[in-house]
Amino acid sequence: MSDVVGVLALQGAYEKHVEMLSGLGVESRLVRFARELDDCCALIIPGGESTTMSLLIQKFNLYDILREFAEKKPVMGVCAGAILMAETVDDSRVIPLKIMPITALRNNYGRQVSSFSANLNLKCDDEDSAYAAHFIRAPGLASNNDIVEELASYNNEPVMMRMGLHMALSFHPELTNDDRVHVCWLSGFHPSFQ
């Protein structure tokens, strides 16, 4: 099996994920068409604008392909990516992929001008230091399903959730120099991190 991680490159901050993966020694590939997923062992759906990304997923006939991919392989959704991974979304313009049994609330932490950073305690690493997370038009995430694990919270609300090999984040780990979130996800499946 290939060790290449795909990064959905329809819209958003996908290049930053490529840089983060490269810094970790992980080969990646930009994914815009279904065939580009063929040799990928996992996929990152980056942040961006969720309504635009949803439209582009429909336009490029990727909806069913992404759902089928997620049935077998790990997916990490960041901000807008987390919204797309949800089962339900509070905006009818977004057609969610229903990869994780979570609810996403768009712009739950405010609009662009309300962007902020916060220190988080990650439950998936052994370091004592806080993780400086960047929230940009961040969605709220919620789940009542026992198979979904909360890995980090902000103001007692989950902002990083995991279900099996899938992970959904309200914040942007690619905008830091701290690779712990990517390592946390990769350690579940990538041979270089096991």
C-alpha positions in Angstrom: 0.0 0.0 0.0 1.1 3.5 -0.8 2.3 5.9 2.0 1.1 9.0 0.1 -1.3 11.3 1.9 -3.7 13.1 -0.3 -4.6 16.8 0.4 -7.9 17.9 -1.2 -7.0 21.0 -3.2 -10.2 22.4 -4.4 -10.0 25.5 -2.3 -8.5 26.7 1.0 -5.1 26.4 2.8 -4.1 23.0 1.3 -0.4 24.0 0.5 0.3 24.5 4.3 -0.7 20.9 4.9 1.7 19.8 2.1 4.5 21.8 3.9 3.7 20.3 7.3 3.7 16.7 5.8 6.9 17.4 4.0 8.5 18.6 7.2 7.5 15.2 8.7 9.0 13.3 5.8 5.6 12.2 4.5 4.9 12.2 0.8 1.7 14.0 -0.2 -0.3 14.6 -3.3 -2.8 17.4 -4.2 -6.2 15.9 -5.0 -8.6 17.6 -7.4 -9.9 14.6 -9.3 -11.1 11.2 -8.3 -8.2 9.3 -10.0 -5.7 11.3 -7.8 -7.0 9.5 -4.7 -6.2 6.0 -6.2 -2.7 5.7 -4.5 -3.4 7.7 -1.4 -3.4 6.0 2.0 -5.3 8.9 3.7 -6.7 12.3 3.0 -6.7 15.8 4.5 -9.7 18.0 3.8 -8.3 21.5 4.6 -9.8 24.6 5.9 -11.4 27.1 3.5 -14.9 28.2 2.9 -17.3 25.2 3.5 -20.1 26.3 1.2 -17.7 26.8 -1.7 -15.9 23.5 -1.0 -19.3 21.7 -0.9 -20.2 23.2 -4.3 -16.9 22.2 -5.8 -17.1 18.6 -4.4 -20.5 18.4 -6.3 -19.1 20.1 -9.4 -16.2 17.7 -9.7 -18.4 14.6 -8.9 -16.3 13.8 -5.8 -19.1 13.4 -3.2 -19.6 9.6 -3.5 -15.8 9.1 -4.2 -14.9 10.8 -0.9 -17.5 8.9 1.1 -16.3 5.6 -0.3 -12.6 6.6 0.4 -13.5 7.4 4.0 -15.1 4.0 4.5 -11.7 2.4 4.1 -9.1 5.0 4.8 -8.3 7.8 7.3 -9.5 11.4 6.8 -8.6 14.5 8.7 -10.9 17.5 8.3 -9.7 20.9 9.4 -12.2 23.8 10.0 -14.2 23.7 6.8 -13.0 20.2 6.3 -14.5 19.2 9.7 -17.8 20.8 8.6 -17.8 18.6 5.5 -17.0 15.5 7.5 -20.0 16.0 9.8 -23.2 14.1 9.7 -25.3 17.3 10.1 -24.5 21.0 9.5 -26.4 24.0 10.5 -26.3 25.5 7.0 -28.4 23.9 4.2 -25.9 25.2 1.6 -23.4 22.6 2.8 -24.0 19.0 1.8 -22.0 17.1 4.4 -20.1 13.9 3.6 -21.3 12.2 6.8 -18.0 10.6 7.6 -18.2 11.1 11.3 -21.4 11.2 13.5 -20.9 14.8 14.6 -22.8 18.0 14.2 -20.9 21.1 12.9 -22.0 24.7 13.5 -20.5 27.1 11.0 -18.7 30.2 12.4 -19.5 29.1 15.9 -16.5 31.1 17.3 -17.2 34.2 15.2 -16.4 35.6 11.8 -13.0 36.4 10.3 -12.5 39.5 12.5 -13.0 37.3 15.6 -10.1 35.0 14.8 -8.0 34.1 17.8 -5.4 31.8 19.3 -5.8 29.6 22.4 -3.7 27.2 24.3 -5.1 23.6 24.2 -4.2 20.5 26.1 -4.0 17.6 23.5 -5.1 14.2 24.8 -3.1 12.4 22.1 0.5 13.3 23.0 2.7 13.0 26.0 4.1 16.5 26.0 3.3 18.8 29.0 3.4 22.0 26.9 0.1 23.5 25.6 -0.7 23.5 21.9 -1.2 27.0 20.5 -4.2 26.6 18.2 -5.4 29.1 15.7 -9.2 29.5 15.3 -10.4 31.3 12.1 -14.1 31.4 11.5 -14.0 28.1 13.5 -16.9 25.7 13.6 -18.4 24.2 16.7 -18.3 20.5 16.9 -20.6 18.2 18.9 -21.4 14.5 19.2 -23.5 12.3 21.4 -22.0 9.1 20.0 -19.7 7.1 22.3 -17.5 6.1 19.4 -16.4 9.7 19.0 -13.5 10.7 21.3 -12.8 14.3 22.4 -9.0 15.0 22.1 -9.1 18.7 22.9 -11.6 21.3 24.1 -11.9 25.1 24.4 -14.2 26.6 26.9 -15.5 23.1 27.7 -16.5 22.6 24.0 -14.8 19.9 21.8 -12.5 21.3 19.1 -10.6 18.2 18.2 -12.5 14.8 17.8 -11.5 11.4 16.7 -13.4 8.4 15.5 -11.2 5.5 14.7 -8.7 6.8 12.1 -10.7 9.9 11.3 -10.1 13.3 13.0 -12.1 16.6 12.9 -10.6 19.9 14.1 -12.2 23.3 14.6 -8.7 25.0 14.5 -5.9 25.1 11.9 -2.8 23.0 12.8 -1.1 23.7 9.5 -0.7 27.4 10.5 1.7 26.6 13.3 5.2 25.1 13.5 3.9 22.5 15.9 3.4 19.2 14.2 1.8 17.3 17.1 -1.8 17.3 15.6 -0.6 15.9 12.3 1.6 13.3 14.1 -1.4 12.3 16.3 -3.4 11.6 13.2 -0.6 9.9 11.3 0.4 7.7 14.2 -2.9 5.8 13.8 -2.1 4.4 10.4 1.2 5.7 8.7 4.1 3.2 9.0 6.6 6.0 9.6 4.8 6.9 12.9 3.9 3.5 14.4 
